[in-house]
């Protein structure tokens, strides 16, 4: 199964599950700060350069 379809399938399965009236559903979304994203991108580039690998790094939001 395609990697993006797995979360969608799980979401669909959970959405159809019965929920008690007093049960609160919360979805927690973790986010990277801009500083952390830049640090990760730079570390990735540095690690690849030490191995002689040329890469480009793109940081995108959660919607891609």
C-alpha contacts under 8 A as a table, 3 or more apart, distances in Angstrom:
res1	aa1	res2	aa2	distance
1	X	5	X	6.72
1	X	6	X	6.86
2	X	5	X	5.31
2	X	6	X	6.77
3	X	6	X	5.64
3	X	7	X	7.70
4	X	7	X	6.15
4	X	8	X	6.88
5	X	8	X	5.01
5	X	9	X	5.98
6	X	9	X	5.09
6	X	10	X	6.20
7	X	10	X	5.04
7	X	11	X	6.01
8	X	11	X	5.01
8	X	12	X	6.12
9	X	12	X	5.11
9	X	13	X	6.17
10	X	13	X	5.04
10	X	14	X	6.13
11	X	14	X	5.14
11	X	15	X	5.97
12	X	15	X	5.05
12	X	16	X	6.43
13	X	16	X	5.49
13	X	17	X	6.62
14	X	17	X	5.19
19	X	23	X	6.58
20	X	23	X	5.23
32	X	36	X	6.02
32	X	37	X	6.16
33	X	36	X	5.20
33	X	37	X	6.26
34	X	37	X	5.08
34	X	38	X	6.16
35	X	38	X	5.23
35	X	39	X	6.12
36	X	39	X	5.00
36	X	40	X	6.12
37	X	40	X	5.19
37	X	41	X	6.15
37	X	59	X	6.83
38	X	41	X	5.07
38	X	42	X	6.08
39	X	42	X	5.20
39	X	43	X	6.07
40	X	43	X	5.08
40	X	44	X	6.08
41	X	44	X	5.13
41	X	45	X	6.29
41	X	57	X	6.10
41	X	58	X	7.57
41	X	59	X	7.40
42	X	45	X	5.11
42	X	46	X	6.12
43	X	46	X	5.04
43	X	47	X	6.06
44	X	47	X	5.20
44	X	48	X	6.24
44	X	57	X	7.79
45	X	48	X	5.25
45	X	49	X	6.11
45	X	55	X	6.79
45	X	56	X	7.48
45	X	57	X	7.23
46	X	49	X	5.10
46	X	50	X	6.37
47	X	50	X	5.40
47	X	51	X	6.79
48	X	51	X	5.18
48	X	52	X	6.28
48	X	53	X	4.96
48	X	54	X	6.69
48	X	55	X	7.19
49	X	52	X	4.87
49	X	53	X	5.40
49	X	54	X	6.41
50	X	53	X	7.54
60	X	63	X	7.57
60	X	64	X	5.36
61	X	64	X	5.43
